Amino acid sequence: MNAPVDVSLFARAAKPITSYRRYWAARFGTAPFLPMSREEMDRLGWDSCDIIIVTGDAYVDHPSFGMAVIGRVLEAQGFRVGIIAQPDWQSADPFKALGKPNLFFGVTAGNMDSMINRYTADRKIRSDDAYTPGDAGGKRPDRASLVYSQRCREAFPEAPIVLGGIEGSLRRIAHYDYWQDKVRRSVLVDSKADLLLYGNAERAIVEIAHRLASKEPVSQITDVRGTAFIRRDTPEGWFQIDSTEVDRPGRVEDHVNPYMTVAEQANAQGSSCTKEELPLPLAGEGGGESARVLKFVPNPRLKLNRDRTVIRLPSYDQVKSDPVLYAHANRVLHLETNPGNARALVQAHGDRDVWLNPPPIPLTTAEMDHVFGLPYARSPHPAYADENGSHDGATKIPAWEMIRFSVNIMRGCFGGCTFCSITEHEGRIIQSRSEDSVIREIEEIRDKVAGFTGVISDLGGPTANMYRIGCKSPEIESACRKPSCVYPGICPNLNTDHRHLVSMYRRARSLKGIKKILIGSGLRYDLAVQSPEYVKELVQHHVGGYLKIAPEHTEAGPLSKMMKPGIGSYDRFKQMFEKFSAEAGKKQYLIPYFIAAHPGTSDEDMMNLAVWLKRNGFRADQVQTFYPSPMATATAMYHSGRNTLRKVRREATEEDSVDVVRGEKRRRLHKAFLRYHDPNNWPLLREALKSMGRADLIGNGKHHLIPSFQPVTDGSYNSARRKNSTPAAKPRKGTVLTQHTGLPPRVTGGAKAAPRSKPR
């Protein structure tokens, strides 16, 4: 029912992942859990594993965990797949636990980047890890994918190593490392892996596994999309161009409408293509020269085969010492992210090149249904259970608890937020499951998952309301080079129809045994207001008292560097939210999220945001300081001080430069503005407001931001909740319980507040 039709041009050319002939080991059947020990292998009748996945997360056999998805996809191809989860990396012995893989090691740091998982935005070590039993920290090394790859090489030097996961995706070229405050080499070079897979890798990993199974050397597998590898020189038949020929003046241009004539395109650019209007020089002009005759010659680049063209980025040695070149390289990489027109990239690391093939072709709806319909156990491996077989206390895995009753309905995000890692990993093309597939998973949760009470905690993905939304024209979609479909405004070619999502919500909440369908993923409210029917359905049936949205800021300066809509979009959505809540007779509240210290944010911007929060009655309990994740556009701004949404020039103008919030004191000030209500922050804010000439905001009236008096405090964290409240008490009206870190949600009112689904 209501199955979407895939019409994208690039999806048509991809080989379906279900079309391969299954490997001979398929005769062993399906494992209840992928084995983590020799004893389990023996029970399955295996003498060896064809593929061994090494991961920094505890093994949870659920489609929200990368190792489970890749493992089950490969199992469906007939391969025997084992799991080594969170091994002790101090020696190579734990990496020998399942023996030598017949085909390759697959290495991932886990669902999160290991550095972001372990360190806060202030570079302080976290004491917890939501992807580890008992929420225990320290169970994976820093830069886990690099360390694991090296240990695999020590354990079995001949076994190929295929590196993947979000950590590999974000480090596939030379990248700025926030924790060391320097540019590091591609992780492919440091890890000495044979191949690196970036993005959602089902299509690539299936092809690589079958080619290795057919005895093809891993060194010859250089033509798979979504992969990176090392080579010494550019092969014959490829045309190489310099990256400076790709970057263009000004902002990223709008795509050319393929249905416009040449004359219409010229008129749209304020020029003409008619011969009569060409400014021909007159006879005798130009120092007595005779009239010149215009001679048109063919441009050989117009006939270049993009599939055989590679763009050479500045080398690692150049970008590590020149922030301007780093910013340029980062901008070019983001220009080459559309699977429909992206070209290969190459970057020298010493005498070797890191070669990046174009991004992977997105999965079709049928392929997405296949991936999510595989026989997941939907629970942690029994090795983590206590003696009673339960996963509580010291064996509890918070990340699984958070998503055990949620359903992922789509992938990708076309928002293009500069601080977000989704586009670099999942891409901007939305890949949606069919409605039937989603409904089947809800029914499976209802019928099979222990502890289900009738409440689905989320139907979502990276963004809650991008399901089946995309470009109206496959031709335009495959040619577009815009980094966002919704900034600075919603593209006229974007289909913003939410009716498929509304249909799914209604069908899901009508299922027998389902009491409530909540939406926990972050909402793109500038899209939502395009469909009042969707907002009404969402607000009246799928909000559990609070709905989180992410304005991120109120001021134009930082919003323009984030590529986020103005606060006016928030106001329009708020009006609709309150209107439909009132119609349903419900008291419901919006929870807005904000980021402090983002590139392009001045002290005055943060002050104005604090005033807005005070005026609107919000007190942020937990706030997020900008975290420079590798390869993000905002991270390039942070490192270089240049606006990479424009052409990167050597001589920067005021518009080219970005105010970068560096240093502990200034970052602390920006964070303090978000928590203006905390007495511990008042001395710092008073000093700042006086130096900014805004002492008028200091006083004891309702219109003042902070009081003039200073109570005695012990310096401990001051919660925005009511004084003397118990942990299970309801938060006060207007309290912002932000959850930017991806850690498990706090308990309020006996129910879990849904966390943000991804770093945004």
N, C-alpha and C positions, 0 to 999 in steps of 0.2 A: 504493500500500500504506500502510495506517495513516494515511491523510490525515485531519487533524483537522477537525472541523466547527465553524464559527463560529456561536455562538449568542448573542453579546452583542447586547443590544437596540439600542445605538447604531450598531453595525456594519451592521445590516440596512437602516438608512435612508440610508446613504451611497451615492453613485453610484460604481460601480466605475471605477477609472482606465482599465480596458481597454474601456470601453463607448463612448468618444468616437469620432466619425468622424475618421479620420486626415486631417491637413492635406495640402494638395495637393502639398507638397514631398516627400512620402513617395516620389515617383517616382524620387528620386535614390538611394534605397537606403541601405544601412548603411555607414558609414565605418569603415575599419579602426581608426583613431583619430580622435577629434574634432579638427578642424583647429586648429592654433595659428599658422598663417601664411597669407598670401594665396596662396603657391605651392600649399599643400595644398588650399585652396579651389578653385583652378583645376583641379587634378587631379581633384577630385570633380565638376567642372562647375558649381560654385556661383558666382553673381555677387554674392551677399551672404549674410549669416547672418540667420536669423530671431531667434535669441537668442544672446547672448554672455555666457558665464559668466566672471567675473573672480574669481580665487582667490589666496589667500596661500600655497597649497601648490604644490609641483611637481605637474604633471599625471601621475597614475598611473591608468591605465584599469583599475580594480579595484573591486569592490563594497564595499570597506572605505573608500573615499575618496568624500567627499560630492559633489565636483564631477563625478566619473565617474557616480555613481548618478543625479543629477539630469539630467546631460547625456544619458545613455542612455535614461532614462525619457522625456524630451522628444523624443529622436530617434525612439523607438518610436511617438510620437504623430504623426510625420510632419514635425517641425520640423528645420530645419538649425541645428545648435548648434556654436558655436565656443568655444574656450577661450583666455583670456589668463591665463597662470599666472605668479605672482610678478613682476608688471610693475614697472619702475622708476617710483616714485611721485613723483619730483621734478618731473615735468611731465605734461601731458595727452597728449603724443604717443604713448607706448606704448599708450594706451587707444584709439588710432585704428587700431591695426595691422590689424584685421579689418574696418574700416569701421563704418558706423552699423548697429546691429541693426534689423531691420524691426519687431520687437515690443518687446523690452526688454533691458536689462542685468540679469543676475543676479549679485549681489555677495556674496561670502563671505570671511571671514578665513581659512578653512581648517578642517581637522579639529579644531584646538585654538583656544581663545581666544588671540589674538595676544599679550596681556599675560602670560598664564600660560606661553605658549610661550617668551617672551623673558626673563622675570624669575623668579628663584628666590623661595621664600617669604620670604627675607630682603631682597628687592627688589634683588638683585644681578643684573647682566646675564649671561645664559648666553652661552657662546662657541659653542654648537652649536645646530642645528635639525634634528631627525630627518626633517622633511618637505621638506628641501632637498638637492639633489645635493651630495655631498661633506660632508654634515652641517654645512654652513656657516651661521653665524648672520648676522643683519642683512639678510636678503633680503626682509623685509616690514616695514612701518612699525608703530609702536605704534598700537593701535586701528585695525587695518587696514581693517575694514569701513567705518569712518567716512571714512578717507582715500580709499579706492578709490571710494566713492560720490561724493565731491566731485570727484574727477578724471574720473569718467565724465560728470558733469554739465558739467564744463568742455569735455570732448571733444565731446559731442553734447547740447546743452541740451534738445532736444525729446524725447530718448529716455527712456521711463519706466525707473525704477530699482527693482528688487525686491531687497530686502536679506534675507539668510538666514544659515544656519549657526549653530553653537553660540554664537558671539560675539553675534549678533543676538538669539538666544533669551534669553541671560542679561542682556541690557541693554534689554529691551523696555519697561520702565517706569523711573522714577527709581530708581537703584541706588547702593549704596555702592561706591565705587572705592577699593580697598585701596592702590593705588599713589599716589594723590593724597590719601588719607585724607579724602575728602569724598564727598558724595552728588552724583552727576552726573545730568544729564537723560537721558531716554530717547534711545537712539542714533538713533531715528527722527527726532527733532527736530534733532540735531546733524548728521546725515548728509544731511538734506534728501531722503531717499529717498521714493518714492511709496507703497510698501508694505513692510511688514516681515513675513516669514514666520518663525514660531517652531515648534520641534519638527521632527520628520521631515516634510518638506514635499512629498512626492510628490503627495498628493491635491490640495493647494492649488495647487501650481505648474502642474499639468496643467489645472485649471479656469481659472486666470488666463491661461495661454497661449492657450487656445482662445477665451476671451472677448476678449482683446486682438486675436486674429486675426480675430475677427468685427467689428472696428472699435469695440468698446465702449471709451469713455474710461476710463483707469485711475482717474480720480477718482471714477467711479461704481461701482467694484468694492469695495464695503464690506460684503458679506455672506458672505465666504468664511471658514470656520472656520480657526483657526490663523493669522490675520493681524492686524496692527495698522496703523493709519493715523491721520491727523490730520484732525479736523473741528472746526468752530467751535461747534456746538451739538448738543443731543440731538434727533434727528429726531422727527417726530410719530408717535405710536403706541407710543412706548417709555415704560416706567415706570421712574423713577430712584429708587433708594434709597441712603441713606447707608451707608458701610461699617461704621459703629458699630452698625448694626442687624443685621449679619451675625455679627460676633464675639460669642462667648458666654462666660459665666464658666466657669472651670475648663478642664480639658483638652478636646480635641476629643471630642465625644460619640460613643459607639458609634452605628452606624446603627440605625434602627428596623426590626425584622423585619416585613416587609409581611404575613406570615402570622399575626401576633398580633392578637387582637381588641383593641378599645379598652380593655376591662377588664383584659386581660392586660398591656397596656402600662402601664396605671396601677399595677397591682400590682407590676410589675417596678421601678417608680420609687418604691415605698413609699407609694402613695396609692390612692385609690379613685375610681371614676367613678359610683358609685351615688348617687341623689338623697338617700337617707335619711342618708348620712354627711356631707353637705355641712354645714359649720359655719354654719348660719343664726343670725343674731342673734335674741335673745328680745325679746318685746314689753317696752317700757319701758327697754331697755338703750340705752346711748349717749346719756346726758344727757336722758332722758325722751322720746326719739324713738320713734315707733311702729315696729312690725316692718317691716323692709324686704323687699321682694319682689325676688328675683333675676330680672333681665331679660337674656336672652341675645340678643345682636345679632350679625349675621354679620361676620366679619373680612374686609374686602376683600382683604387680602394673601393669604388662603388660596386665592384664585382667580386670583392673578397668573400670567400666562403667563411662565414662566421664559425662554422663547425671546425675549421682548420686554422683559426686565428687565435693566437695567444697574446695576452697583454703582459708586458714585462713591468713589474712594479719596481720601485727603488729597492736596492738590496738591503739585507739586514744591516750590514755595516753602515749604510747611509742613514736608514731610519733610526737606528739606535742612538745616533749622535746628532740628528737634525730633526727636531720636533715638527718643523714645517713639512719636511718630506714624509714624516710619519702621518701627519694629518692628510696629506695628499693621497698616500697609499690607502689609508682607511676609507677615504671618500670614494676612490675608484672601486675598491672592493664592494662597497655598498651599491654602486651603480651597476655592478655585474651580479645581481642576485635573482633576477627574473629567470626561471628555468626556460622561458620561451625565447630569450635572446642573449642570455649571458654567455660570455666567452671564457675560455680557460685563462688562468692567471699563473704567472711564474715569478718567483722571487729568489734571488741568489742568496745563498748562505755559504760564504767562502767560495770554494771551487765547485759547489754543487747547487742545483736548483731545486727548490720546493715547488712542485707543479700541482696546481689545483684545477681539476676538471670542473666543468660547469655544475651547478646545483642539481640535485636529484629531481627526477620527474615525480610530481606529487602522485600519491596513490589515488586511484579511482574509488568511487563509492563501493563498488563490488569488492575491491581489494581491502578497503577499510573494514567492511563487514566481515571479510575473511579473517583479518588480523584480530578483531575484537570478539569473534565467535569461536576462537580456539578453546580447547578444554582447560582453562585456568582453574586451579583449585580455589582461587580467591581467598587465600589465607597464607600466613607465614609457613615456612617449612616446619615440619614436626620437630626438627632439631631444636627449635627455639621454645617449644612448649615445656611447661613444668611437669612434675610427676603425675599431675592430674589431667594432663593434656590440654591445659588452658594457656592462653597468652596474656597473662596479667602480671602485675608487679615487675619483677626483674626481667621477665621475658616479654614484656609488652613493648611493641614497636609503635611509637606514637604516629609515625607517618601512615602506617596502615590503618590505625584506629581512625585517623582523620578522613580517609577516603574509602573505607570498607563498604559504605552504603552510598557511594557516589558513582556516577556514570559519565564517562568522557564521550561527548557526542561529536567532537570535531577537533581539528588541528590547525595550526597556523594562525597568523594575525597580520592584517594589512594596516594596522594603526601606525606603525613606524615610529613609536615613541623612542626617542634617542637613547634613553637610559635603560632600555629593555633588551633582554637577550633572546626573546622569542624569535624575532625575524632572523637573526644570525643562525639559529638552530633549526627551527621548524619551517621557516620561510613565510612569505606573505600570502601564498595561495591557500585558501580555505579548503580543507579536505574533510568532507562530512560523511558520516555514516547514514544509512537509510533509517527511516523512522521505525521500520519493522525490526531492524537489528537492535536499536536502542530499547524498544519495548521488550524484546526477548531477554535482554540483559537485566532489565528491571524485574521481570518475572523470575529470572534465575536467582537474583538476590533475594526476592521474596520467599522462594521455595527452598533455597539451599543454604543460605548464609546464616550461621548461628547468631542469635542475638538480635535479629532484625525485628524492629518494633512497628514497621509500617511507614517509616519516614525515610525517603530518599534525600540525602543531604545535599546533593548537587546534580543537576543535569547541565554540564558545561564543558569548559576547556580553557585554553588561554584567555579567551574572552567569552562571556556568557552568551552574547547575542550576535555572533557572526555566523551562525549555522546557515549553510547554503546561501551565503551572501557572497557575491563576486561581481566581476565585470560583466556588463550586458553583452559585450562583443568579444568572442574568442580571439579575433584578429587583433583587437586593441590590447587585450590582456597579454597576449604573447609578445607584443611589441613595446609595452609600456616600461618606462624607466623611472617613474616617480617612486620615491621612497615611502609614500603614504597615500592611501586612497581617501583619507578623511582630513588631511591637513594641506593647506590652511582652511579648506572647507571640504565638504563631501563632494567627491568627483561626480560630475553629471553622468558619467558612464557606469557608476556603481549602482548595482541593483540593491536597494535597501529594503526589499520585501521581507517582512517577518512572518508571513502567514504560515510557512512551513514549521517554524518554531512554535507558533501558537497552537497549531494542530497537534504537534508532538506533546506539548504541555497538557493539553486537554485530554488527549488519549491516555497519557501516562497517569494523570490524577483520577481517571475513571476506572482504572484497573482494580479488580477485586483484591482486597487486602492491602491496598495502598492508602494510607491516611493522609499523607502530605508529600508534595514534591517541592523541596526548597531549591533555590538557586543560590549557590555559594560562590561561583566564579565571579570575577570582576566584571562589571557591566560597562559597556561603551554607551554612555547616555546620549551622546550627540547622534548616534545611530538610532537609539531607542525612540527618541522623540519624533522620528520620521514615521513611526507606526503607533498611533494612540491605542489601537486595538491590542498591540503587544504590551504596552505599558499597563493597560487596564488588567489584562490577564495576569501579568507578573505581580502587580501590586495587590490585587485582590485575592490571589490564590497561592502565591509562591514566595512570600516574604514572611519570615518568622519573627516579625517585630522590628528587625533591623535589616537594612539593605546597604551594602558597601558599594561605593563608587569612588572614582579616583580623579578629582579635579587636578590634584598634584600641586596647584598654586592658584593664586588669584590675579597675579600681575602679568602684564604682556611680555615683559623682558624674559623671564625664565620660561614662560609658556612657549615662546617662539623658539627657544633652544631645545625644549622638550618635544616640539611638534604636537602640542596638546591644544584643544579648543579653549576659547576664552571662557571666563566664569559665567558669561551669559547663558551658555548652553546648560550649565549646572542649574541656573535659576529657572530655565524653562522646564527642565526635567523635574525639579523640585515642585513646581506648581502642579504638574500633572500627577506626581506621586501623592501629594497631599489631597488633591481633588478626588482621585480614585480611592484613596484610603478612607476619606470621609464618606464617600458613597457606600463603601462596604461596612461602615461603622467600626473601623479599626483605628487604633492608635499605633502608628508605625513611624519609624525614624530612619533617616538617611545617615550613613556613616561615611563621611568624606575622608579620603586619604591625602596626605600632603608630604612633600619631600623638602627637606632642608639642605642648603648648601649645594644645590645643583648648579653646574656651570651656567653663567649668565644671570645669576641671582645676586643682586646688591643687598647691602644691609637694609636699605630703605624698602626693598621688595619684601623682605622678611618682616619688617616692622608693619607694613601695610597688611600683610597676611595675618599677623597677630591681631591687629585691630579688627579685621574682618571676622576672625574667630570669636573675639570678645563680643562684637556687635551681634553675632548670630548665636551666641550662647553655647559655643563648642569649647570643650576642654579635652585636649588630646592626652590620652593616658599613655600611649606608646607611639613613638614617632620614629621616622626613618630618615637618616642622613644619607645623602647621595653616596652610592657605593660604586666605584668605577670598575665594572666587570670587564674582562678582556674583550677587545674588539668592538665594543659598543660605540656608537657615534658620539655619545656624550663623554665617553672615556677619552676619545681622541681630542675633544675640546678641552677636557681637564688637563691632559698631558701637554698639549701644544698651545693652548690659549687662543686657538683659531676656531672660527665658525665653519665647520666642515659641511654645513648645509649650503654654503656658497663656494665658489671657486677659491682654492687655497692659493693666496698670493704671497710672494716673498716679502714685499713691502705691504704690511697690513694697514688698512684704513680702520676707522673707528667701527664700521659695520663688520669688518672682518674679524675683529678682536672679541674675545669673550672674557668676562670677569670671572676668574677662577677662584673659588673659595678654598684656600689652602691654609694650613696651620691649625693646630689644635684649638687655639683661642677663638678664631673666627668661625670655625665649624661649630664649636660649642655655643657661640653666640646665636648662630642661625637656628640651632636646635632649641636653644632657650626661648627664642621668640615663639616657637610652636607650643612650648609649655610655659606660657606667660603666667599661668596660675600657680606655679610651683614656687614657694617662697625661697627655695634654694637658688633659684635663678634671678631673683630680684636685684641683688647687688650688681651682677653683671649687666642686667638690662638697664638699670638706672645709669650706670656709667656710660653705656652705649647711647642711650637716648639723649643724655646731656651733650655728648660729643657730636651727635647728629643734629643738635639744635631742636630737639623735640621733647624738652623737659615738660611741655604742656601735657604730655601723656602720663606724667607721674603725679599722683594725687589720690585722694580717698573717695572720689565720686564715682558714680557708675560709668561715667564716660571716660574715666582714666584707664589706662592699660594695666598699670601696676601701682600699688599704694606707696606712699612716702615713708610709712613706718616699716620696720623690719622685725618680725617676730624671732624669737629664739628657736633655732632648729638644730637637729643633730646631724644634718647633712645627708640623711638617708633619703631614698626615693620617695617622693610625695605623690601618691596616687590621685588621679582625678576623680576617684569614686568617693562616695559619702564617707565621712569619718565614722569609725567604729563599725563599719560594715563587715560582714563575714565574706569569705571568698565566694560563697554561693549567692550573695545578695545581688539584686538587680543593679546595674549601673545607673547612675543618675541621668536624667534626661539631657541629651546633648553631648554626653561623654563619647569621645571618639576612641574606640578600642581598636587601634590600628594593629595590623598583623603583617607588616611588610617583610619580615625576616623569613617567612616560610616555616617557622617553628609551629608546633601544635598550638591550637587555640586555647585560651583560658576558659574555664567553666564559669558561666554566668546564668543564674536562674535555673540551674539544673540542666541546661542544654548547652551544647557546644556552639560557639560562634564560629561560623565558617571562615577558614583562613583564605588568604589570597592564593590562587591556584598556581601562579608563576611570579618570578621577579618581574616587575613591570617598570 
